[in-house]
Amino acid sequence: MSRILVVDDSLVDRRIISKIIQKNIPDALLFETDDGYEVESMIVSEQIELCILDLRMPKRNGMDILASIKSKEATMDVPVIVCTGHLETETLIKVLTLGAYDYFTKPLSEEVMKIALPLKVKNAIEHLRRTKHIKKLSQIDALTGLYNRHSFKSTLMSYQKGGGSVMMVDINGLKLVNDAFGSDFGDDYMVNLSNIIREVCPENAVCARWGGDEFAMLLPGANKKVTNDVAKKIQNKFKKSQTGELCLSLAFGWETSFGKETDYLKLLTKAEDGMIRDKILENESTRSSMIAAILHTLHEKNPREEAHSRRVSQMCFKMGSALQLNDKEIQDLKIIGLLHDIGKIAIDENILNKPSELTHEEWTTIRRHPEIGHRILSGAPEMKEYANIILCHHERFDGKGYPNKLSGLNIPLYSRLLTIVDSYDAMTCERPYRKALSHQEAVNELYKSAGTQFDESLLDIFTSYVI
C-alpha cells in the first residue's frame, strides 16, 4: 500500500489531486492536511512514502516546510513533489536544490491529470522503496543476515533507553577449520551461529556480525542473570547443532549497566576484553583434539593416506633412534610422520583418489598441502614446532623444491629426514596408476637423487639402519 500525504490550503485542489491518484494507483492510501505545521509529524506517524506539497501555504511557507523535511533524519528520505500556480525558474532551482523530487503546476492540465502526475507519484514511491532497500542492505552483513559492524556501532552510539547488556561471542578454532576445509565450510558455522543468536536473543535485541568470526549483541533491559542465561542457551544450542568429531566451542564476554549516562561503546570494549580472556583460557587440548579430528577426517576420506602416514611415522621413529636422538625428539619425529600430510585435507577428494596420473593443474593443487598443513598446525601453540617441519618437507637439497626453494642445511633437519622417508614409502606402495617398486629399486632411485633431492648423509643412515 502506498501512503501519500497531500499538503495544500485549497480543499478543492487536495480533492482533485487525491482523486487522480486514487484512480490511477488503486492501492494508494491518501492523507490530507492544510496545516503546514503538522506535516513532519504526520510523515512520521503515518509512515508516509510521498508528500505532495503546495509551495504557497498561508501559515507556513512551503519552501520552509520542504527545507525542514529534508533536514530531519526521520523524514529526509521521503520524496517531496512540489506544486504551485506559477513556478519561476529561480524558484524551481531552489526547490530542487533543497531536495524536491519533482514538481508540477496548477491548475492541472488534462495531460498532467491523466499521465504526468500518476507517473511522477509512482516513480517517487518506487525511488523511496529502492532507497530504503539499498540502505537496509548497507546495514546488513551479507553472509549472516545480521546487522553489520557499522550499523551496530551506530545503534550503540544512539542507544539511550536506560540500561541493558552488551555481549560478544567468538567461534574458537574457526581459522583452523577455514585452513583445513576452506572458507565455505567455515561460513556454515557462521551462519549456524547467527541463526542460533536470532533464535535465542529477545525480540528487542540488536544482533550483529562484528567482524570475522565475532558477533555482538545489544540486549536492552537485560540484567546479568538474563544475559548469562542467553549466553548459556547460545552455547548449548551451538554445541548440540554440531555432529561428528569436529566440534567447535564459543568464547563469551559481556558487560551490564543501568546507569543513566552509560557509554555503550565502552561497554562493548569491556565485553570484548572479557571474550578475549575467555578465549585465552580455552584449553589447549581442545585445539589438539580439533587437529586430531581433522586428521581423522582426512584418513576417512582417503584410507590410503592413513596407512601411508602410519608407515612414515614408524620409519621416522626408527630414524630418530638411528640418529641417537633423545626420547622427546624421537617422539616428535613420530608425531611429525603422522601429521606430515594433514594439509591434504583441503585437497579435493577426486584428486587424492584419482586412478590415473595427475595433470599439471592437479599437481599444482597437490603442492599446496605443505603450506595448508603449516597453517593448520600453526593454529595450535603446542603444534607450532611441527608446523615449520611440515612446511619444508618437500624442499630439495639443491634448492629446487617447494614451497620456498630452500637448500642444503637451510632446510630443517627433520624436514630433510622426512622427505627421504616419505619418498621411499611412496615408491614402495602401489598406486592406481603405477606399480610399487621393490625395496632395491626404491633404494636405487633414492641414490639417483642423493645430493640433489636428498641429504646424502641422512640417506646413508636411512638405508643402513631403517630399511
Secondary structure, DSSP 8 states (H G I E B T S, - for coil): -EEEEEE-S-HHHHHHHHHHHHHH-TTEEEEEES-GGGHHHHHHHTT-SEEEEES--SSS-HHHHHHHHHHSTTTTTS-EEEEES---HHHHHHHHHHT--EEEESS--HHIIIIIHHHHHHHHHHHHHHHHHHHHHHHB-TTTSSB-HHHHHHHHHH--SS-EEEEEEEETTHHHHHHHH-HHHHHHHHHHHHHHHHHHS-TT-EEEEEETTEEEEEEET--HHHHHHHHHHHHHHHHHT--SS----EEEEEEEE--TT--HHHHHHHHHHHHHHHHHTS-HHHHHHHHHHHHHHHHHH-HHHHHHHHHHHHHHHHHHHHTT--HHHHHHHHHHHHHTTGGGGGS-HHHHT-SS---HHHHHHHTTHHHHHHHHHHTSGGGHHHHHHHHTTT--TTS--SSS---GGGS-HHHHHHHHHHHHHHHHS-BTTB----HHHHHHHHHHTBTTTB-HHHHHHHHHHT-
